[in-house]
Amino acid sequence: MNALFRFFKSVHLAIVVILAITVLSLLATLVPQGLDAEMYRGMYTPLLYHLITVLDFNHFFSSALFRAAVALFAVNLAVCAVDRLVRQVKKGSGRRWGPDFVHVGLLVLIAGGLVTSLTRQEGYLRMGEGDELQVTAGTTLRLVSFRTVLYDDGRPRSWISTVEIRHPGSDQVASFPIRVNHPLRLNGINIYQASWGRQDIAVFSDGTGAEVAIADSESLEDGASTWRFIHLDHDPDGQRALFEQYQGGRLVSTRKLDTGQTIGAFTLVRTGNREFSGLRATKDAGYLPVVAGLVLVGAGLLLTFIQKRRDRAD
C-alpha cells in the first residue's frame, strides 16, 4: 500500500500525465473533430483511419482515452491534496492553506469538466419572427422580434432577439431580450445569441387552404419522397425554388418550381426571404462545478499571495 501511495503521490507521475494530456490534445487539434467515421477513411491512410476510429480521436475530448488520462491526473492530485492536508493539520504553527485551496479547486474543476464531457447537450436554433419552438417539455419559445444594432460605420455591434416564453399549465407569457453575452437561462438550458443572417423562404398550400412555410435546408414530406429546399435560384426566367428529391435517403432528382407548380399535394404559393436569428441552446450540468473550482483556485492563489507578502514583511 505504501508503494501504491507513493506512486500516485509522485510528482513524476503528475509531469508524465500532464505531458501526455498536452501532447494528445495537440494531436487532436490536427484531426477534424465530429465528422462521420467514413469521412476519415478518405482523408487518411488505412492505418491512421483505424487509429483515429479505434481511439475515438474524432471525438477526442469526450473519448475514453482523454477521460482516463484526466481521471489519472485527478487521482494523483487528490492523493497529493490529502497528504498535504493531513500534514497541515498536524502542523502546529505556520499553516499555509493556499495550496490546499488550489488543489481542491483543481479537483472540482476536473470533476466539472468530466461532467460536461459526459452530459453536455448543444443545439442550434434558426428562427424568424413569429417562429415557435418547444425547448423543454411543455415550455415553448417564440421569437417576437429580431433587431441588429449597428455602429456608425454600418458594422453590426449587437443582435437582440426578443422572445416570449410560455410554461406548461400557465397562460402567462414572459418576455426576454437575448443579447450577445446576455443569454436566457430557462429550466437548466442557456440560450445564447450566436449569429444572424438571411434565409430563403418557400410557402406552400397543402390543399386544405392551410399554408406551410419552409426555409432553405428544410424539407417537405410527400409520401415516400422527401423534398429538401436548397435555395431560390435567380435566372433569366425569373426566381424559382430549387428542390432535391430523396427516396430512402438517396438523391433521385432535382427540380425547380415556379409559383403555382406542385409537389404532390403541395402547391407553391409564393417565395421570398427573411432575416433570421441564430440561437445556440446548451445544457451543461458541469457549469456550476467549474465556476466553484475557479473560485476555489482564485481564493487559494490570493491566500498564498497574502501569506507570501506577510512573510516578506516579517
C-alpha positions as CSV (number, residue, x, y, z in Angstrom):
1,M,0.0,0.0,0.0
2,N,2.9,2.4,0.8
3,A,4.4,1.7,-2.7
4,L,1.0,2.4,-4.3
5,F,0.5,5.5,-2.3
6,R,4.0,6.8,-3.3
7,F,3.3,6.0,-6.9
8,F,0.0,8.1,-7.0
9,K,1.6,10.9,-5.0
10,S,4.6,11.1,-7.3
11,V,5.4,14.4,-8.9
12,H,6.9,12.4,-11.8
13,L,3.5,10.8,-12.4
14,A,1.9,14.3,-12.5
15,I,4.5,15.5,-15.0
16,V,4.1,12.4,-17.3
17,V,0.3,12.6,-17.2
18,I,0.2,16.4,-17.9
19,L,2.6,15.9,-20.8
20,A,0.5,13.1,-22.2
21,I,-2.7,15.1,-21.9
22,T,-0.9,18.1,-23.6
23,V,0.6,16.0,-26.5
24,L,-2.7,14.1,-27.1
25,S,-4.7,17.4,-27.1
26,L,-2.3,19.0,-29.6
27,L,-2.5,15.9,-31.8
28,A,-6.3,16.1,-31.6
29,T,-6.3,19.6,-32.9
30,L,-4.8,18.2,-36.2
31,V,-7.7,15.9,-36.7
32,P,-11.1,17.4,-37.7
33,Q,-13.5,16.7,-34.9
34,G,-17.1,15.4,-35.1
35,L,-17.1,14.1,-38.7
36,D,-18.7,10.8,-39.7
37,A,-16.3,7.9,-39.3
38,E,-16.4,7.2,-43.1
39,M,-15.1,10.7,-43.8
40,Y,-11.8,9.8,-42.2
41,R,-11.4,6.8,-44.5
42,G,-11.0,9.1,-47.5
43,M,-8.8,11.6,-45.6
44,Y,-6.1,9.3,-44.1
45,T,-4.2,6.1,-44.8
46,P,-5.8,2.8,-43.6
47,L,-3.5,2.7,-40.5
48,L,-4.3,6.3,-39.4
49,Y,-8.0,5.7,-40.1
50,H,-8.1,2.7,-37.8
51,L,-6.1,4.6,-35.1
52,I,-8.5,7.6,-35.2
53,T,-11.6,5.5,-35.1
54,V,-10.4,2.9,-32.5
55,L,-9.0,5.6,-30.2
56,D,-12.1,7.8,-30.8
57,F,-9.8,10.6,-31.9
58,N,-12.6,12.1,-34.0
59,H,-14.3,12.9,-30.6
60,F,-11.2,13.1,-28.6
61,F,-12.3,15.4,-25.7
62,S,-15.2,13.1,-24.9
63,S,-13.2,9.9,-25.6
64,A,-12.3,7.2,-23.1
65,L,-8.6,7.9,-23.7
66,F,-8.9,11.5,-22.7
67,R,-11.2,10.8,-19.7
68,A,-8.8,8.1,-18.5
69,A,-5.8,10.4,-18.6
70,V,-7.7,13.2,-16.8
71,A,-9.0,10.7,-14.2
72,L,-5.4,9.5,-13.5
73,F,-4.3,13.1,-13.1
74,A,-7.3,13.7,-10.7
75,V,-6.3,10.7,-8.6
76,N,-2.7,11.9,-8.4
77,L,-3.8,15.4,-7.4
78,A,-6.3,14.0,-4.8
79,V,-3.6,11.9,-3.2
80,C,-1.2,14.9,-3.0
81,A,-4.0,17.1,-1.7
82,V,-5.0,14.6,1.1
83,D,-1.3,14.0,2.0
84,R,-0.6,17.7,2.3
85,L,-3.9,18.4,4.1
86,V,-3.0,15.8,6.8
87,R,0.4,17.3,7.2
88,Q,-1.1,20.8,7.5
89,V,-3.5,19.6,10.2
90,K,-0.7,18.0,12.2
91,K,1.5,21.1,11.9
92,G,1.5,23.3,15.0
93,S,2.0,26.8,13.6
94,G,2.7,28.4,10.3
95,R,0.0,26.5,8.4
96,R,-0.5,27.5,4.8
97,W,-3.9,26.7,3.3
98,G,-3.5,28.5,0.0
99,P,-2.1,25.5,-1.9
100,D,-4.8,23.3,-0.4
101,F,-7.5,25.5,-1.8
102,V,-5.7,25.4,-5.2
103,H,-5.6,21.6,-5.1
104,V,-9.2,21.2,-4.1
105,G,-10.2,23.8,-6.7
106,L,-8.4,21.9,-9.5
107,L,-10.1,18.7,-8.4
108,V,-13.5,20.4,-8.6
109,L,-12.6,21.9,-12.0
110,I,-11.6,18.4,-13.3
111,A,-14.9,16.9,-11.9
112,G,-16.9,19.7,-13.6
113,G,-15.0,19.1,-16.9
114,L,-15.7,15.4,-16.8
115,V,-19.4,16.0,-16.1
116,T,-19.5,18.4,-19.0
117,S,-17.9,15.9,-21.4
118,L,-20.4,13.2,-20.3
119,T,-23.6,15.3,-20.2
120,R,-23.3,18.5,-22.2
121,Q,-26.0,18.9,-24.9
122,E,-26.0,21.6,-27.5
123,G,-28.3,22.6,-30.4
124,Y,-28.6,25.4,-32.9
125,L,-31.9,27.2,-33.4
126,R,-32.5,29.3,-36.6
127,M,-35.7,31.3,-36.0
128,G,-37.5,34.0,-37.9
129,E,-40.0,36.4,-36.4
130,G,-43.1,34.6,-35.3
131,D,-41.5,31.1,-35.2
132,E,-42.2,29.0,-32.2
133,L,-40.2,26.0,-30.8
134,Q,-40.7,23.7,-27.9
135,V,-37.4,23.8,-25.8
136,T,-38.4,21.6,-22.9
137,A,-41.5,19.5,-22.0
138,G,-44.4,21.9,-22.5
139,T,-42.3,25.1,-22.5
140,T,-42.3,27.0,-25.8
141,L,-40.1,29.7,-27.1
142,R,-41.5,32.3,-29.6
143,L,-39.4,34.8,-31.4
144,V,-41.3,38.1,-31.2
145,S,-38.7,40.4,-32.9
146,F,-35.1,40.4,-34.1
147,R,-33.0,43.6,-34.3
148,T,-29.5,44.3,-35.5
149,V,-27.7,47.2,-33.7
150,L,-25.1,48.9,-35.9
151,Y,-22.0,51.1,-35.3
152,D,-21.9,54.5,-37.1
153,D,-19.9,53.0,-39.9
154,G,-22.5,50.3,-40.6
155,R,-20.8,47.3,-38.9
156,P,-23.0,45.1,-36.7
157,R,-22.5,45.9,-33.0
158,S,-25.0,43.6,-31.4
159,W,-28.1,41.5,-32.2
160,I,-31.2,41.4,-30.0
161,S,-33.7,38.6,-30.1
162,T,-36.8,39.3,-28.1
163,V,-38.6,36.1,-27.2
164,E,-41.7,35.0,-25.3
165,I,-41.7,32.0,-23.0
166,R,-44.8,30.1,-22.2
167,H,-44.7,27.5,-19.4
168,P,-46.9,24.4,-19.2
169,G,-50.2,24.9,-17.4
170,S,-49.9,28.7,-17.4
171,D,-51.5,31.4,-19.5
172,Q,-48.8,33.9,-18.6
173,V,-46.2,34.8,-21.2
174,A,-42.8,36.1,-20.1
175,S,-40.8,38.3,-22.5
176,F,-37.0,38.4,-22.5
177,P,-34.4,40.1,-24.8
178,I,-31.5,37.7,-25.7
179,R,-28.3,39.7,-26.5
180,V,-24.7,38.8,-27.1
181,N,-23.2,37.8,-23.7
182,H,-26.6,38.0,-22.1
183,P,-28.2,34.6,-22.5
184,L,-31.6,33.4,-21.5
185,R,-31.5,30.8,-18.7
186,L,-34.5,28.5,-19.0
187,N,-35.0,25.3,-16.9
188,G,-31.3,24.5,-16.9
189,I,-30.8,25.5,-20.6
190,N,-28.8,28.5,-21.6
191,I,-29.9,30.1,-24.9
192,Y,-27.2,32.4,-26.4
193,Q,-27.4,34.9,-29.3
194,A,-25.0,33.3,-31.8
195,S,-25.5,34.7,-35.2
196,W,-27.9,36.3,-37.7
197,G,-28.5,36.2,-41.5
198,R,-31.0,36.0,-44.3
199,Q,-32.7,32.8,-45.5
200,D,-34.9,32.0,-48.5
201,I,-38.5,31.0,-47.8
202,A,-40.9,28.9,-49.9
203,V,-44.6,29.0,-48.9
204,F,-46.9,26.1,-50.0
205,S,-50.7,25.5,-49.8
206,D,-51.4,22.0,-48.6
207,G,-54.8,21.6,-50.5
208,T,-56.9,22.4,-47.4
209,G,-56.3,26.1,-47.5
210,A,-53.6,26.0,-44.8
211,E,-50.1,27.3,-45.6
212,V,-46.8,25.6,-44.9
213,A,-43.7,27.7,-44.9
214,I,-40.2,26.2,-45.1
215,A,-36.8,27.8,-45.1
216,D,-33.7,26.8,-47.1
217,S,-32.2,23.4,-45.9
218,E,-35.6,22.4,-44.5
219,S,-37.7,19.6,-46.0
220,L,-41.2,18.8,-47.1
221,E,-42.5,15.2,-46.8
222,D,-44.7,13.8,-49.6
223,G,-45.4,10.1,-49.3
224,A,-42.2,8.2,-50.0
225,S,-40.3,11.3,-51.1
226,T,-38.6,13.9,-49.0
227,W,-38.2,17.3,-50.8
228,R,-35.3,19.4,-49.5
229,F,-35.4,23.1,-50.2
230,I,-32.0,24.2,-51.3
231,H,-32.4,27.9,-52.2
232,L,-34.1,30.4,-54.5
233,D,-32.5,30.3,-57.9
234,H,-32.3,33.6,-59.9
235,D,-32.0,33.1,-63.6
236,P,-33.2,34.9,-66.8
237,D,-36.6,33.1,-66.5
238,G,-37.2,34.6,-63.0
239,Q,-36.9,33.4,-59.4
240,R,-37.6,29.7,-58.9
241,A,-37.3,27.4,-55.9
242,L,-34.7,24.7,-56.2
243,F,-35.5,21.3,-54.5
244,E,-33.8,18.0,-54.2
245,Q,-35.9,14.8,-54.1
246,Y,-34.8,12.0,-51.8
247,Q,-36.2,8.5,-51.5
248,G,-34.9,6.1,-48.9
249,G,-32.1,8.6,-48.1
250,R,-30.9,8.6,-51.7
251,L,-30.9,11.6,-54.0
252,V,-33.1,10.8,-57.1
253,S,-33.8,14.1,-58.7
254,T,-33.7,17.9,-58.6
255,R,-36.4,20.2,-59.6
256,K,-37.0,24.0,-59.9
257,L,-40.5,25.2,-59.0
258,D,-42.3,28.3,-60.2
259,T,-45.2,29.8,-58.3
260,G,-48.3,27.7,-58.9
261,Q,-46.4,24.4,-59.5
262,T,-46.9,21.4,-57.2
263,I,-45.0,18.8,-55.3
264,G,-47.6,16.0,-54.6
265,A,-50.4,17.7,-52.6
266,F,-48.4,20.9,-52.1
267,T,-48.7,23.9,-54.3
268,L,-46.1,26.6,-54.3
269,V,-47.9,29.9,-53.4
270,R,-45.0,32.4,-53.0
271,T,-41.3,32.8,-52.3
272,G,-39.2,35.3,-50.5
273,N,-36.6,35.8,-47.9
274,R,-36.4,37.0,-44.3
275,E,-33.9,37.8,-41.6
276,F,-33.3,35.0,-39.1
277,S,-31.8,34.9,-35.6
278,G,-29.3,32.1,-34.8
279,L,-29.6,31.0,-31.2
280,R,-27.4,28.4,-29.5
281,A,-29.0,26.3,-26.8
282,T,-26.8,24.4,-24.3
283,K,-27.4,22.3,-21.3
284,D,-24.3,21.7,-19.1
285,A,-24.5,20.1,-15.7
286,G,-20.8,20.8,-15.2
287,Y,-21.1,24.6,-15.3
288,L,-21.6,25.2,-11.6
289,P,-18.7,22.8,-10.5
290,V,-16.4,24.6,-13.0
291,V,-17.4,28.0,-11.6
292,A,-16.9,26.7,-8.0
293,G,-13.5,25.3,-8.9
294,L,-12.4,28.6,-10.4
295,V,-13.4,30.4,-7.2
296,L,-11.5,28.0,-5.1
297,V,-8.4,28.2,-7.2
298,G,-8.6,32.0,-7.2
299,A,-9.1,32.1,-3.4
300,G,-6.1,29.7,-3.0
301,L,-3.8,31.9,-5.1
302,L,-4.9,35.0,-3.3
303,L,-4.3,33.4,0.1
304,T,-0.9,32.2,-1.0
305,F,0.0,35.7,-2.2
306,I,-1.2,37.3,1.1
307,Q,0.9,34.8,3.1
308,K,4.0,35.4,0.9
309,R,3.6,39.2,1.4
310,R,3.2,38.7,5.2
311,D,6.4,36.5,5.3
312,R,8.4,39.2,3.5
313,A,7.1,41.9,5.9
314,D,8.2,39.8,8.8
